[in-house]
Amino acid sequence: MSFAPPRSIADVVEVEFLRGARADASRTPDLLIEIPHGADERRHYDRLRGRLRGDLPADLHLFFHLNTDVGAWAYGRATAQALLVAAPERSVLLLRSLIPRTFVDCNRPGDYRGGPLDAGALTPGIPSYVRDQADLVLLHELHAAYVAVAELAYERICGAGGLALIPHTYGPRSLGIDAVDDRIVEKLRWACAPERHDGWPLRAEIDLLTRDGEGKLWAPDGAEEALIEGFSRVGMTAVANDTYHLHPSSLGWRWATQWPGRTLSLEIRRDLLVPAWTPFEEMRATDAACERVAGVLAPVLAQKLAPGTPTATA
């Protein structure tokens, strides 16, 4: 029986199943690429904002533009395409969340309340500025629908011996924001003022999220070293677990610990993917930047995929 991919769900998840020219349609995909912060276009924000009835901070779209993972979907898909050119017997399943993390974060448990960002906590599943009960019900439903699709994909692909790539992007600087709350837009305008923005600490160009807070490795063995070397060859500097690591309050940590050695998460600085860094406006990654990243990721993933895996069908 041929592999049957999960179906896309409007305004929740976009599913794409890509096969190489020599891929066996009956086989489970070799690679899952899951983009939990894939809602990076203004239309994604506007669509869900239009469904929410409660009061929200003014100009909240500015937070969306600054905080969304611009380019994660683009370089994730470019990686899939590069892998299939190099290994046409392979296939890849891509999941793109269409739910803006401005309202609910698909890389968090829906009930995660967050904590002080300057103390190492993560942003919440649903920000505190969402208070309308009907809105909360809707957001929890959307989140649950996405996570159910992702969970099934991990079970079918990683459970059959395949790998998962979880692409993220982050802003170029740590802006010193202590919490995401009703004043988030005001805080960001202050932090991004021309006289202040460039004084914030500059983040690593690429941060590989391969270990937990205790230093335990959950990514494929040798991937750290191979990627650091590979990115260096194309003029990019990669580090491991610098700004972030695999945090137990993230679903990335859940997938990594559930499937040891089978998942790889990373952050790439957004300003390296877009023509110009304009944090309060919609940005799009360039093809050239995404292909540069994919040219490093794809061969490492291909090397980590054992010959002939996965073999299960679904």
Secondary structure as UniProt FT lines:
FT   TURN            10..12
FT   STRAND          13..19
FT   TURN            21..22
FT   TURN            25..26
FT   STRAND          31..35
FT   TURN            36..37
FT   HELIX           42..49
FT   TURN            50..51
FT   TURN            58..59
FT   HELIX           60..67
FT   TURN            70..71
FT   HELIX           72..86
FT   TURN            88..89
FT   STRAND          91..97
FT   TURN            101..103
FT   TURN            106..107
FT   TURN            110..111
FT   HELIX           117..119
FT   TURN            128..129
FT   HELIX           133..157
FT   HELIX           158..160
FT   STRAND          163..170
FT   TURN            182..183
FT   HELIX           184..191
FT   TURN            194..196
FT   HELIX           197..199
FT   STRAND          206..209
FT   STRAND          211..212
FT   TURN            213..214
FT   TURN            221..222
FT   HELIX           223..233
FT   TURN            234..235
FT   STRAND          238..240
FT   TURN            248..249
FT   HELIX           251..258
FT   TURN            260..261
FT   STRAND          263..269
FT   HELIX           270..272
FT   TURN            279..280
FT   HELIX           287..304
FT   TURN            307..308
//
